[in-house]
Amino acid sequence: MKWLSLLGSPKKPNPSEYSSVMLYADIRNLFFKLNVKWMDSLGRIGGELGDPSAYYDLRRVKIGFRMEL
């Protein structure tokens, strides 16, 4: 059993070496620009009637964190 002590004892895993925490923020349309979703063949945004749903929604923000062990 003396040869086992020469190899050394196995190192115990430290959870802080393998785990990670990430904080994130996903911001869409920060400056409130009207981003076009669709237009008709003549290039009119929202078609002939000027459909207001032809633009994407305004600002969207997602904030969160992710933890891996």
C-alpha positions as CSV (number, residue, x, y, z in Angstrom):
1,M,0.0,0.0,0.0
2,K,3.0,2.2,0.2
3,W,2.9,2.8,-3.6
4,L,-0.6,4.3,-3.3
5,S,0.8,7.1,-1.2
6,L,3.4,7.9,-3.9
7,L,0.6,8.6,-6.3
8,G,-1.0,11.0,-3.9
9,S,-4.5,11.2,-2.8
10,P,-7.1,12.2,-5.3
11,K,-7.9,15.9,-5.2
12,K,-11.4,16.6,-4.0
13,P,-13.4,18.6,-6.6
14,N,-14.1,22.2,-5.7
15,P,-17.6,23.3,-6.9
16,S,-16.4,26.9,-7.4
17,E,-13.9,25.7,-10.1
18,Y,-16.7,24.2,-12.2
19,S,-19.7,26.4,-11.6
20,S,-20.4,29.8,-13.2
21,V,-22.9,32.5,-12.9
22,M,-23.7,34.8,-15.8
23,L,-25.8,38.0,-15.6
24,Y,-27.2,39.3,-18.9
25,A,-29.4,42.0,-20.4
26,D,-31.0,41.7,-23.8
27,I,-32.3,45.0,-25.1
28,R,-34.2,45.3,-28.3
29,N,-35.0,48.6,-30.1
30,L,-33.2,50.8,-27.5
31,F,-33.8,54.1,-29.4
32,F,-37.5,53.5,-30.2
33,K,-37.0,53.4,-34.0
34,L,-39.9,52.2,-36.0
35,N,-38.6,48.9,-37.5
36,V,-40.6,47.9,-40.5
37,K,-42.1,44.4,-40.4
38,W,-43.6,44.4,-43.9
39,M,-44.5,46.5,-46.9
40,D,-46.5,46.0,-50.1
41,S,-45.1,45.5,-53.6
42,L,-45.2,49.3,-54.2
43,G,-43.0,50.0,-51.1
44,R,-45.7,51.4,-48.9
45,I,-45.3,50.4,-45.3
46,G,-48.4,48.8,-44.0
47,G,-49.9,48.5,-47.5
48,E,-52.5,50.8,-49.1
49,L,-54.4,51.2,-45.8
50,G,-51.3,52.0,-43.7
51,D,-51.7,49.1,-41.3
52,P,-50.1,50.1,-37.9
53,S,-49.2,46.4,-37.3
54,A,-46.6,46.8,-40.1
55,Y,-44.0,47.9,-37.4
56,Y,-42.4,45.8,-34.8
57,D,-43.2,46.4,-31.1
58,L,-41.2,49.1,-29.3
59,R,-38.6,48.5,-26.7
60,R,-38.2,45.0,-25.2
61,V,-35.8,44.3,-22.3
62,K,-35.0,40.9,-20.8
63,I,-32.8,40.8,-17.7
64,G,-31.8,37.5,-16.1
65,F,-29.1,35.3,-14.8
66,R,-27.9,31.8,-15.6
67,M,-26.1,29.5,-13.2
68,E,-24.3,26.3,-14.1
69,L,-23.1,23.8,-11.6
